Structure formats: structure tokens, C-alpha cells
Amino acid sequence: MTLSELIELKEDINVCKLMLFKEEITTIPQETRFKIWLPKLESAQEKLSNFILENEGKDIIF
């Protein structure tokens, strides 16, 4: 995974959290937001966790 991919993954996580929990987003009911965005958030977090586990203890140079 490249540095740009890691940055993109982190941005995806931030967008998902924003879409799920930002109270100002009222055009979509919260239940619908969770159906749409929660799987995307979980997928992004799993990718990040896998990367961290695969590289635990390694020096990562980008």
C-alpha cells in the first residue's frame, strides 16, 4: 500500500464518520445513512487494520 493509498483510506474513514454521525445532515434519515455508510466505514477500517497488522514491527518507508 502506498502513502497516497493510506491517505485516501484515512480520508474515506473520515468521510464515512462524517456522514454517519454529523447531526447537520438531516436530508437522509439516520437509519438510511447507517445502511449506506456503515459497511463502507467497516471496510475501510478493516483495510487499515490489516495494513497495520501486516506491517507491525516493520520500518515503513514511503
Secondary structure, 3 states (H helix, E strand, C coil): CCHHHHHHHHHHHHHHHHHHHCCCCCCCCHHHHHHHHHHHHHHHHHHHHHHHHHCCCCCCCC
